[in-house]
């Protein structure tokens, strides 16, 4: 049996992912420094308050642009399919690592797809509201009410984004092999067969892995 590893991510995709991750942590820390006086000490990481205020929006814009590169690469794999609904209803079995009888899924499971679209929504919200409250360039174009609502929505989107990234990190560690795939780009065939049966069949053209038609959902 051919057990040659399968490429899950290209070098460009991995580099893009880690650059977004680095910028996320920098933008998050600088944003927290500006969010509340109790966290202002974090501004020392960026050279003080003025530099933190200057750098934060630029880091956010670069992060968004790079993230859109990931969206272009992965959005098709994150479109929901019929099996995803059944998978979600059987999530208890997946959590218990009892995936027998759970319908096969594509390159990403439904949880990853929900996270992908949540991240995209948060990024769009952060970009739009961030531009509105960017005093050096755009705030003068908007009224105080719009700016205040934008500040509130910016903070809310940032909070949801941080929670989502925490879930993303936890899930990546929990599913052994996921982090390694984003480090070196390859996964074993056994891993692909177990966690992403439809994707494994598509990339290997392994007819023996053809799943039965699921009539539920």
N, C-alpha and C positions, 0 to 999 in steps of 0.2 A: 504494500500500500504506500502511495506517495504521501510522505509526511513533511514535505518541504513547507516551511512557514509561509504565511500569506501576508502580503503588504497591506496594512490597514491605513497608514497615513504616509504621504510623501514627505520629503525633507522640507519642502516649502510650506506644507500644511503644518508640520510640527513647529517650524520656526515662527510662523505666524501665530500659532496658538500660544507659544511661550512668551512672545513679545506682548500679546494682549494680556496675558496673565501678569507679567511684570508691571505693565502700565496700569492694570486694574488695581494692584496693591498700592502703587504710588498715588493714583488718583483717590483711592479710598482713604488712605492715611491723610493725605492733604485735605480731603473733603471733611474728614472728622475733625481735623485741627480747626477748620473754619466753622464747623457746625456748632460747637459749644465751648465756652471758655475753659471748662474743665479738661478739655482735650487739646487746648492750644499748644501745649508743650510739644505735640507732634510736629509743629511747624519747624522745630529745630532741625528736623531731618532734611528740610528743604532750604535751609539758610535763613529762617526767620519768617515772621508774619508777612511782610511785603512780598518776598519771593514766593511764598506759598500761594498767596492770592494771585500772583502773576502766572505761576507755573500750572496751577490746578486746571484751569480751562483748556490750556494748550495740551496737557496730557490727556484730558478727556476727549478732545477732538481727534488726536492721533489714535487713541484707543478705539474710537468709533470707526475710523477709516480702516484700521487693520481688522477689526471685528467683521466689517462688511466683506473683507476677503474670505473669512471663514464662512460667512453666510452664503456667498456665491459658490463656494466649494461644496457645502453640505446641505443646502436647503432641500434639494430633491430627496435626499436620503431621510429627511425629517418630515416628509409628508405622511400623514396617517393612512394606514391601510386597514383592511377588514379585521385581520388577526389581532390588531392592537387593542381593540375593544375587549376581546375575549381575554387577552393577556392581562389587561388591567383588572378584570373581574377575578382573575386567578392570581393576583399579586401576592396573596398570602403564601401560596406554594413556592413562588419565586424567592420570597424572602427567606423561607425555610430551606432553600436550596433543593427543592423537590420539583424539578422542572419537567418530570415525566407527565405527559398529557397536556402540558401547556403548549399552545400553538407556536410554531416557529416564527421568528421575526426577522426583520431586515437588518441593515447595518446598525441601526439604533433601536433600542427598545422604546416603548411608549413613554416611559419616565424620562428618558433622555430627550425625546421629542418635545415633551411638555416644557422641559427645562430650556431647550433651544429657543422655542418661541417666546418663552418668558424673558429670556436674556435679550432677545431682539426687541421686544416691546419696551423693556427697561432702558436699553441703550438709546432707542429712538426718543423716549420721554426725556432722558437725561440730556440728549443733544439739543432738543428743541427748547426745553426750559433753561438749559445752561446758556444758550445764546441770548435768551431774553434777559437773564440776570447778569450777563457779562458787561459790567459797567464801563470798561475801557472802550468798548466798541458798539454795543447794541442797545443797552438799557435806555438810552435817550429816546429811542424810537417808540417806547411803550409807556403806558400810564402806570401809576403806582399800584393800582388794583391788579393789573396783569402781572406785574413784577412780583407782588406778594403771593399770588396764587402759583406763579411759576416756582418761587422759592419753596413753597410747601410741596408741590408735586415733585420738584427736584429731589428734595430730601426723602420723600416717600419712595420714589423710584430707586434711589440709591440704597435705601434700606432693603427693599425687595431684592435688588441685585446682589447685595452682600449675602443675604440669606440663601439665595439661589446658588451662589458660588460655594458657600459652605456645604450645601447639599451635594453639589457637583464634586467637590474634593472628597467628601465622605464616601460617595458612591464609587468614585474611582479607586479608592483604597479598598473598599469592601469587595468589589469584584476583582479578584486577583487577575493580574494580566493587563488591566485597563491602563494603569499608569505606564507600565513598560511599553505598551503600544504607542503612547504619545512621546516616549523617550527615544526608542530606536525604530519605531514604525512598523514592527512585525508582530504577528500573533501566531500561535500554533494552530494547526488545523483542528485539533481536539477542542481548543477554546472556541474557535469560530463555530464548529458544529454544535457545541453545547449552548452557547449564548446567543448566536445569531444565525440560525439555521438557514433562513432564506438567503441571507447575504453570502453564506458559505457556498450554497448551491450555485448562486449566480456567478461568483468569482472563480469557482473551480470547475463549473459545468459538471458537477458530480451528480449524475442521475440517480445514483443509489441513495442520495440524500433527499430525493424528491419527497416533500411532505404530503400527507394526505390532505385532501380538500376539506377545510373546516367549514361546516355549514351553520355554525353558531354565530351569533353576533350580528 
